[in-house]
Amino acid sequence: MSAPAPAPLARRLREAHAAPGPGGGREGVRPDHAVAGEDGALLALAALGRLGTARVAADFALVAPDRLGARAGFHDADVVTALRARARGLGMHVARPGAGPAGDVYVERAAAPGRLAFACGADAAAAGALGAVALAVDACEWAAALHGRGVEAWPAAWAEVALRGAPVPGVCGADAALALAARAGETLVGRGVEFGGEGVTALSVEERMALARGLVRAGAAAALFPADAAARAWLRARGREADWRPFEAEPADGAPSFTLDLGALEPMAAPEGRAFAARPLLASAGLPVTRVVVGGEASLDDLARLATRLAGRDVARGTALVVTLAGRARHEAAEGLGVLEALRAAGAQVVGAEAAPDEPREGLMLACAGGRAAAGATWLGVSLEAAAAAALAGRVADPRGAFAPWPGLERPPAVAATWVEPPGVEDGAGLAPTPAGAVPTPLPVDGPLRGVLLMRAVGPLSPADLLPGGARLEPLRGDVGALAAWALADLAPGFAARARAAGGGFVSAGPGFGAGAGDGERAALALAALGVRAVLARGFDARFRARLLRAGVLPLRLERASDLAACEPGDLLELPGLPEALGADRPLAVRNLTRGVQCLARHDLDASGAALARAGGLLGWAALDAAPAGAR
């Protein structure tokens, strides 16, 4: 992919949402809209409680107790009741349990041209098909924005993709996403992608949504399409034409970053979680398929399309077709349209996201619409059309020409309209207080830091190492103070107790600190809750380093590997010269007062990072002179 292009729609959208960020650094943005799934809302609402927010500063905010995926079994009615009461009191809409995935409910209910949304624990990437940008953010970023502050969540770079031609029947938006991912490679990661060109009109809004979801799943920060007549018709069909406004770019003078000829696209397939390794589906043509999984991202339009493909035919013998319905609302709507009857008549298994059947691990499996096969299985991600063709043939088959063009649902049911409650009238301050310690109290860096070295790890530590997961911790996900008791429980038993007894301190580690699997935000906040003021490491995962800083933990990079060996757990360390040294581009001294030696560390902070560090993290900064809630 060539150098970033201007991306005119993205530039206009950012300018319309600009807001001062911390420290006068890179400019922040404030969203019009905000959406949070249940897991994200547990922490985000606790953060708003820590900030003392009385009413959210957004035109539309939605909390959806979805509880899908790995945590489907945990659905405590008391938790949902508490979320509902607090969210509505703060001025948010609340989706009833069963409405479906938070991002899907938001897109149907509120996404609109020219809007910026922050999504916490929710996949709202499909909003890009309507001329909006939805950015995935952590709970503290979500809370800071709804408290009225600008947050530096906007992608640092955008690419402009010009679409040409029209796809042949059987080639979909999902195929375009895989083709782009394979050609752009890792340059796609973290970048926004804006689409333009005459080929945009050849894609339905549903296909644009599939393309946006596929790119974000591959690592892009967001995808943005112009809001044209198709977007207007999509909104009109759902009773929301009043939300439409033209949002299209003038023809650009410069060359786009990338040009994609839709007419030349082939059906694509990608190995599990490796969109960059996508290749033409026909490279696997003829291979037997034992299972086809249609995931919970399948919309009503997708389900109706699949039912039409299967009408009057049977799923191939020896092949299982599993269709996952995300939420009771979608199930009822699909039932009312006769879609489920048609799917079952063809031999498909229709299941809820919380009750997917056990899956065999033998043979090749195909998945689409966010579906996944069992761990250890061999499977490929494909489009809905390719999935339908394989289910009928019992093998990998070319979907081109296999089915008639799909016209789309003429009058889709407005599911979200009947499953979303409006904000309450009570003031958020009148609700039950946030549990003490649910989110750590920000500790500003207003002088030298002194404390003991609580732990030294020679190698890297992942978020899962720092804070183990599992069913035992599920009831604690909204209370970081309680979660912190399990910090490093598997690698360093008793760490939390030692940290609390010592009144906090420091942690040292090797390179790659924070890289790997796990809940990065809660892991960083758990360290802050235990009083860890700084992590001294040979290197950091970039995303986790930012999370440490937002949590109020100073990430310091040791310049020499030998510096790790110079300090032992229990040594008393001091960081002198703070906070003034945070504003200078020079090493910090790390004094070992126990052994009478010192080493050097780099903070690598720009003006924005230094401001966050001095304030004790993002929530500490957000509490300083926040803009009036609701102001824009």
Buried (B, 14 or more C-beta within 10 A) or exposed (E): BEEBBBBBBBEEBBEEBEBEBBBEBBBBBBBBBBBBBBBBBBBBBBBBBBBEBBBBBBBBBBBBBBBBBEBBEBBEEEBBEBBBBBBBBBBBBBBBBBBBBBBBBBBBBBBBBBBBBBBBBBBBBBBBBBBBBBBBBBBBBBBBBBBBBBBBBBBEBBBBBBBBBBBBBBBBBBBBBBBBBBBBBEBBEBBBBBBBBEBBEBBBBBBBBBBBBBBBBBBBBBBBBBBBEBBBBBBEBBEBEEBBEEBBBEEBEEEBBBEBBBEEBBBBBBBBEEBBBBBBBBEBEEBBBBBBBBBBBBBBBBBBBBBBBBEEEEBBEEBBBBBBBBBBBBBBBBEEBEBBEBBBBBBBBBBBBBEBEEBEBEBBBBBBBBBBBBEEBBBBBBBBBBBBBBBBBBBBBBBBEBBEEBEBBEEBBBBBEEBBBEBBEEEBEEBEEBBEBBBBBBBBBEEEBBBBBBBBBEEBBBBBBBBBBEEEBBEBBBBBBBBBBBBBBEEBEEBBEBBBEBEBBBBBBBBBBBBBEBBBBBBBBBBBBBBBBBBBBBBBBEBBBBBBBBBBBBBBBBEEEEBBEBBEBEBBBBBBBBBEBBBEEEBBBBBBEBEEEBBBBBBEBEBBBBBBBBBBBBBBBBBEEBBEBEEE
